[in-house]
């Protein structure tokens, strides 16, 4: 590898950075990252990056805001040190779920966490639009202002996020890695393709799951979820305090799910780009088991598993016997998650994405096309 390439890493995912550097046959550039007593981040780049092609690697996981601020300071430090170009490598791009703001037909924002039914009614009746933060534009501006010239990521939750940038953004796909694993490692696919189904847990992931199903030559199913506002029935003659209590104690939404497709007696592979709390995944898994699927394998690109998500998944699996195998990539550190899943009786496999990212870095540094990585990955 050319001596003009430099890899600078943050602290969010040191194992992935090490693996990428090994595949590039280079050493990670030394830096000193520390925090002051009040939580401020301080960074020193301990080697020269002058006129170098710098790749800053930091996944948007863990303590997201701290790690993102660390990324911005790393970029700025390299820029000030007179590097030639800065490419930001974010295997999981944080804030990508906040790319757009859905509005209702009357022009008001669609509120998903409304404090009360009455407050939602007030918003709708006021005829005014609330000012909601445009986080997509903000994140893009922060990265470019800090000095980023190029961004590489994988499986953006909302692909339109790329449109907020005025610099190049390469959104790599995990699909080739997932397809290869399904083809060569899952016996049910090799032995009985006709009884094999790719499932999307919601409408948002249907396009991704359909492409995988078409590539593998198997059938496709989708779980459709609707969330409707519950209309409270309040007796006008009831006392005011009693009416208020009935509204406050009533669940705000009714969620209904339905399966589109046939999974009876078949092996299902549920594909999702991101799992955070795990509620959607578990709801979908329960529905598939109710529809008598023979086996359920869940494949996830970004396994965030925030808070008590792992415990929730393990307990649900013990109670309902939902998941036969769980597959995640290492865009986010998974060692602790795998340990907990294994202890809870869930077979968990981690797929390595370092080869794809290292090849993308090599090609970008050498001025080569990376288009083949979108369809075929790299082996």
Protein Blocks (a to p, Z undefined) as FASTA:
>chain_A
ZZkbccdddfklmmlmmmmmmmnopacddddddddfkopacdddfbdfehiacdddddfe
hjlklmmmmmmmmmmmmmmnopabdcdddfbaghklmmbccddfkopacdfbbfbfklmm
mmmmnopacddddfklmmmmmmmmnopabdcdehifblmlmmmpccdcddddfklmmmmm
mmmmmmklmmmmmlcccddfbfklmmmmmmmmmmnopacdddddddddddddddfkbcfk
lmmmmmmmpcfbdcddddeddfehpacddddfbdcklmmmmmmmmmmmmnopabdcdddf
blnkgajlmmmmmmmmmmnomalbdcddfkbccklmmmmmmmnopacddddfklmmmmmm
mmmmnopafklmmmnopZZ
